[in-house]
Amino acid sequence: MDASAAQPLLGISEEETTLRERAALLKSVEFQATLQKAAFLVDQALLRRWMPLEVLQHKNYQKAKLCWSWYNRLFYVRCVVLGIMIILPFFQAPEWCTGTAGRPCGDPDRYMLSGINYIRPSVALAIEALCVFPLIVSLLLQRYYKFQTFWHHGSTYVKVGLCIIISVRIFAAAANLPWMFFYQGTMANMYLNILTPIFFSRSSPVHDVCLCNYAVGRKCSSLRGCFRMTLQIVHSFLDTAILLAGFILLSAWLANVLFREPNFEDYPTSLLSLLIMLTTANNPNVWAEVYTNNRISFIFFFVYMLVGFFFLMHLLFALIYNNYKVQLAVEVHKHATIRQNNLRAAFDLLNLNRDGITIPTATALFNEIGSYRHISDVDSTVQKVFARRNRSPDDKIIFGDFQMLCDQFLREVDRKAEARFLEEDNEVTRIRMSCTTILIESNFYKCFSWAVTLASLVAAVLDRSIRGVDFTAPRGISLSLLTTWEYAFGMFFFVEMSMKLRVLGSNYWDSLRNCYDTLLTFSIVGVEILSNWHPEVVEWISLLLIIRSLRIVSLLNHFTRWRLMFCLLVRMVPATAPILGIQYCVCSLFAILGVHLFGGLVYVGNPLLEGTEYAASGLWVYNYNDYGSAMVSSFNLCVVNNWYVIMDGIVAASGTSWARAYFITFWAISVTFTLNVVVAFFVGAFTTQLEKAENDRSMVVPQNSKYAVLTRKKVGFSLFMGYSRTFSKYDLYEEIVKR
């Protein structure tokens, strides 16, 4: 008699046999290993991070995973290395400086430099060698766990090429081989130090289970991704840029024909004048003489500014931002595709019979995720997920349902985390109300505290003004009286801090404002005590006034909209950092090029600069003598105001009008293009987040109602806790695209 026929005789039903087989399968070692892989993939997909599928498909999975883990461990090392490479050019002497080690660029009073002490070339070489080593190790680790797909990306060739060039250059310098073309000078090395962070930057790692217990770390956004998106939108606005350039060229020719004043005496001068006018850097002065001689000329300049500045320039701005948002949508879709691929890989691992996975298998998966994520009460969470999906234990789950179940599991975990946050906050509120805190919690005391803080600021301003030269104090107010007030204010703040510490206990330190007030209060009291033993009363009182004035910042917390804006700014800065990094890198590349072209040309007493507006305005410090000064000059060029003065000074010092091409190119790329992307992206991101936060805040609800209090707590949780994930650039991209 076979086993199937014997089962009814033993009293075991077919359904019970199936359940036992499933239980035995779930306990098998092989299935547990597969379950861990699937749980890892699902967890990272839910956190919007992922492990490369090449690791999963590698012929030696354990070694590939180990290499991938070490690659992720080196992430913060690479961050430090790339940061050092970015700031290293500030401490390197420019190529034109050939003097002694103490003063390689000559007299600092003659050659206006940045004031930063330069390091020796041998020290810079050692720093470069230490920096390139972790990058090479990272590439080797990537090469192993990615295997054949390592060379499928074009950026890989660039990264390998950068490492080879830097390594060979270091070897050439160490072996004293100046005949090698890439060893000559430091300019080429400065370019490499700026390009390397662009191509080696990437998002922060996903942590291995055995390494960090899957702690959720803050994402460091990819500079390379933003650089790629920025380049991909260039073609989309070239037609408008060409139209703008044609309009300027045609207007310059027409102005040269119509007017004979010095600013329009020939075509190049007319073209430069209209370009400066378009940047609004010196608008009235450009056509003041023409308008003085002929009032009808206003029509020409009015039409030029109306079409060129108010229409074409703003149209260019709109096109750049709209096309950048299109690239954001592409990036979001790409990220969603990778997430879906990870979920698909996890599903395929568990789908042994290719007919779907069972409910017990999915339950085991979520329990595995909860075990190393330390999610409490996983069983009840899983039951609620399946109850909401109307699933029975005998159902089979296909991939579409599997995706929805994973998302539902994440939402349930978020809901429980939010509930715990609100419960803890309610417990804090209960503790407050159960103690003798009626005075501190009353509106009267809060208003009184604000009044005292404002009064301390008024006293500080009066003290500072009385010590000035041109101020007459009001009758009855003296320095001794103000000093007495200051001691009284300090005592009041100290008593207030002590009362709050007594009432709140350890919960007092949960508020950043309380920490801020405590630091200032101790500083104030300490300065007041130390001032009794120091004769330099004025010096200590000035320090006291500065600290006293800083405390007024804590009042901003009581204005809901200001607090909300501040929270949003703090939350958005990490997500918007890559786009700011693009602007910095562009300015850095232009600064290095400026040092290469104009280094050492500007110095005090240069006869070529006599009679120029540059020398008359005393703008000697805005030059390209070293990298630090060049970056300051680039910042001034980005602001645009009076940029033509710096341009005219450099042109006069260089002795060629072709130097204008550098500044015009900088304006076209760094100001018109990348800076517009930065401003538009930040404004769009901030307005999106502000609208979302204000909608969540439900301002239509009465402020003192229970629902309003609960809503404010939820908004605070979402802003500061970020639910289960940290707010990253992909979260910001998705919200901008949805809006």
QUIUR-V415573 format. One record per run of one state. SS is the DSSP state (a for helix, b for strand, c for the rest). FROM is the first residue (numbers start at 1). TO is the last residue. If there is no record, write none. Layout:
ss | from | to
SS | FROM | TO
SS | FROM | TO
This chain:
ss | from | to
c | 1 | 2
a | 3 | 9
c | 10 | 13
a | 14 | 27
c | 28 | 28
a | 29 | 46
c | 47 | 52
a | 53 | 56
c | 57 | 60
a | 61 | 73
c | 74 | 74
a | 75 | 91
c | 92 | 120
a | 121 | 152
c | 153 | 153
a | 154 | 174
c | 175 | 180
a | 181 | 183
c | 184 | 186
a | 187 | 200
c | 201 | 208
a | 209 | 212
c | 213 | 222
a | 223 | 232
c | 233 | 233
a | 234 | 258
c | 259 | 261
a | 262 | 264
c | 265 | 266
a | 267 | 278
c | 279 | 282
a | 283 | 293
c | 294 | 296
a | 297 | 350
c | 351 | 356
b | 357 | 358
a | 359 | 373
c | 374 | 377
a | 378 | 388
c | 389 | 395
b | 396 | 397
c | 398 | 398
a | 399 | 434
c | 435 | 437
a | 438 | 441
c | 442 | 442
a | 443 | 466
c | 467 | 478
a | 479 | 510
c | 511 | 511
a | 512 | 533
c | 534 | 536
a | 537 | 558
c | 559 | 559
a | 560 | 598
c | 599 | 606
a | 607 | 609
c | 610 | 612
a | 613 | 616
c | 617 | 626
a | 627 | 639
c | 640 | 642
a | 643 | 654
c | 655 | 656
a | 657 | 697
c | 698 | 705
a | 706 | 720
c | 721 | 728
a | 729 | 738
c | 739 | 739
